[in-house]
Amino acid sequence: MSDAHEVLRTRYTPYGSRPHRPERGSQSLMNATVRRNLNIGDRALPQKPPVSKKTWFRITIPYGRKYERSWLMNAIRETCSVPFNPVEFHCVNNRAVFFVEDTSVANALKQTSRKISAPDGHKVAILINTCNPPTTIQHELKPEDIEQLKQCMSKRYDSSHQALDMKNIHADPDLIARNIDIVLNRRNCMVAMLQIVGDNIPELLSLNLSNNKLYRLDDLAGLHRKAPNLKILNLSCNQLKTEHELDKLKGLKLDELWLDNNPLCDGFRDRSAYISAPISLPPFLFLPHP
């Protein structure tokens, strides 16, 4: 009986070392060696996606809003020792902001700070900070998403009037049903839409972009090349705050521009002042909705 108790005590050692198990063959030895070499445990771990080695930088130019974008970017390019491609140029309050993804470019831009004399005599400061990838880079459209967008735009195109209705496109039921997120205030979505226009309907005369939460028009700057005959542009019910955004439409030869229900209209005392407001664009008609 004492021998039986001795056996039980020997077996019940929950915190002790496990008894040595016999080998199960050379394959087990190989697997164990591979695990040791990879420095992982017996349990398989999910593979992590490769970490991007790209470093993004936010480039900030204090008081950059007061300078014309084309002059500012040309001056920086001429002064910077390294060619670069600015991503998502826009303005935040009085600052001009864009992104670059190369460390050497960021360092070169840093060296240009206060080496550019603005037309008002001030030296242009350039501030550099590391940051996360900009929104448009994080939300790249897949080829199949672009194809679905193309089909959606085809349904929204009125060939008899050469008019494209992209109103409230982010809420389009066909796109939502396919879980495709098209938000035109993201650069990748706007660029994709303009590319489809240029490739398929360059004869476009009327474009409705109302109700798309647009707060800047940087990505519409190339619209005049994609649709050179465009005459009517509807930007109503967006979030455009200043007249400076309209400078990005300079290449267009519009007959009608609709701007109702944008914050920039709040500064006008009445609609007649809104229609006749002087801005730095070729003259065309501003029509508020009746």
N, C-alpha and C positions, 0 to 999 in steps of 0.2 A: 504493500500500500504506500509505504514511504517512497518506493521507487516510482510509482505512478505520480505522486505529488511532485517528485523531482522533475519528471518529464514535463508536467504542466508548467512549472516555474521556468523551465528552460524555453518552452515555446512562447509563453506570454511575456514578451519583452518589446512592447510597442514603441519605446523610445530608444531602443538599442540599435546597434548596427545590424543590417540585414545579413542573413547568412549568404555565403558565397554561392552563386548559382552556376551551374555548369554551362559551358559555352554551347551556343546553338548553331555553331558553324561559322565558316569564314565570312559569310555574307553579313552576319551580325557584327563581326569584328570590323569589317569595312565601314558599315554604317556608323558604328561608334566612333571610328577614326574621323570620318567626314564631319560628324557633329562636333567633335573636339576642335577640328581645324576651323570650322565656321563659328566656333564659340557660341553655340546655341544649345539649349537643353534637349531633353528627349522629346518634348512636345513641339510639334511643328508650329512655327510662328507665321502669321500672314506677312507676305512680302509688301514692303512699303514702296510707294512710287519714288522714283529718283528725285532728289532735291535739286531744284534749279540753281545753277551757279550764277545766274544773272543777278546783278545788283541794280536796283532802280533808284534814281535820284530825282527829288523834287527840286526844280529850279524856280526860285522866286525872285521877282524883280520889283522892289518897292516902288510905288507910284508909277508902275509900268502901264497902267490903264490910260494915262494921259497921252501916251505916245501911240502913233499909228502902228498897227501890228507889222505891216510890211516894212516900214522903216526900222522898227526895233529889231526884227529878226534878221534883216539884211545887215544891220550894223553889228550884231553879235556874230553872225557868220563870217563877216569880213575880218573881225578882230580875233576870233577863236582860231587857234592853230590846228584844230582837228575838226573835220566835217562831222555834222551830226544831224539827226532827224528828230525834231521836237514832237512829242506825243501829247495830245490833249491840251493844246494851248487854250487857255481861258483866263478870265479875270475874276479875282475874289476881292471884293471891295475895291481898293485902289491898286492892288497888286496884280501883276501879270504872272502867270504860273504855267509851266509845262514840265514834262518829264523826259528823262533820257535814261538809257539802260546800260551805259558803258562807263566804267570807272575812269578810263582815260579821258573820255569826253567830259565827265563831271569835273575832273581836275583841270582840264583846259578851260572850261567855262569859268571856273573859280579864278583862274589867272586873268580873265578879261574884266573882272569886276573893277569898276571905276576907271576903266581905260577908254570908255566911250563917252563922248561929250554929246549930250542931248541938245536939240534946237533951243531949249530954254537956258542953256549954259550949265546945267547940272551934270554931274558925273553919274552914269548909270551903275548902280550897285547890283550885284548878282549874288544871291545866297544859295548855298547848296546844302541839301539834307538827304540822307538816305530815307527810303520809304518803301511801302509795299507796292507791288505792281499796280498801275492805274486800272480803273474799273474796266476799260475796254479790253485790256489784255487778259483780265481774269474771266471775261465772258465772251471768248471767241466763238463765232458761229461755226457749226459743223457744215460740211457741204450739203448734207441732206436737209439741214435747217434752211439754208439759203434757197434750195430748190422748193421747199414748201412756201417760203416767203414769195418766191417768184410766182407760184401758182395762186397764192392769195392776192397778189397785186394784179394778176390777170383778171380775177373776178371783180376787182375794184376799178378796172380801167374801162372808161366809156370811149370807145373808138370813134363814135359819131361826133363827139365834141373834143376828142383828144385830151380828155381830162382824167386825172388819177386822183381818187379819193382815199387818202391815207389817214383820215380822221380816226382818232382813238384806236390806232392799230394794235396797241398792247392788249386791248380787250377783244380782239377778233376771235370769234368762237372756233373757227377752223384751227387757228394756231394754238389756242388754249387746249383744244381737244387732243392735239399732238404734243402738248407740253413744251411748246416752243415759245421762248420769252423774247419778244421783239419790243424793245424800248428805244424809241428814236432819239432820246437824249443821251444814249450811249453811242460813242463814235463808231463802234463796229457795226451796229445796226443801221445807222444812217449811211455809212459808207456802202454797206451791202445794198441798201435800197437804191442809192444813187447809181451804183454800178449796174443794177438791173435796168434802171431807167435808160442809162446811156447805151446799154447793149441791145435793148429791145424796143424802147419807145422814145428815141431821141427827138421825135417830132412833137413831143408833149407841149401843150399850150397852157394847161391849167393844172395846178397841184394844190391839193388841200392837205395841210399838215396841222390842222386845228386839233385841240384837245390831246396833245402829245407830251405835255409837261416839259416843253423845250424852254430852257433857261439861258441858253447861249446858241449862237448860230455859226460857230467856227466851222463845223463840219458841213455846212451848206455853202461854204465859200467856193466849192467847185461845181455848184449846180449849173452855172452858166455854160460850162463845158459839156455837161451831160445832157442838158436840155436847152440849147441855144435859142430856141424860138419861144420859150416860156413867156407868157403875157400876164397870167393871173397866179398869184401866190397867196394862199390863205394861211395866216399864222395866228388866227384868233384863238382865244381861250388857252393860251400857254402861259409861261412864267417869265417872259422877257421884261427886264427891269429898266433898261436904259436904251437911249437912242444909239449908243455906241455899237450895240449888237447889229444894228441895221447896216453899219459900214461893211459888214461881211457880204452884203448882197450887191456890192457895187457893179459887178460884172453883168448883172441882169438888166434887161430892157423891158421892164414891166409896165403894163397899163393899169393894173390894179394890185394893191397890196392891202390885205385885210389884217388888222391888228387889234380888233376889239377884245376886251377882257384880258388884256395883259397889264401888268403893273406899270409899265412905262406910260400907259394912257392916263393914269391917275393924276399926273402932274399937269394935265391940260384942263383949263377952266370950263371948256365946252367943246363940242364936236367940231365947230368951225375952226377953233385954234388947233385942234388935233389934225384936221385935214391940211391946214396951211403951214404946219410946223416946218421951219427950215432945218434940214439935216444934210449931211455931207453925202448925198446921193444924187444921181441924175434925176431930174424932175419926173415924177410919175404920180398917178392919182392914188390918194389914200381914201378908201371908202369904208366907213363904219357900217356895220349891218343896221338896217332899219329896225 
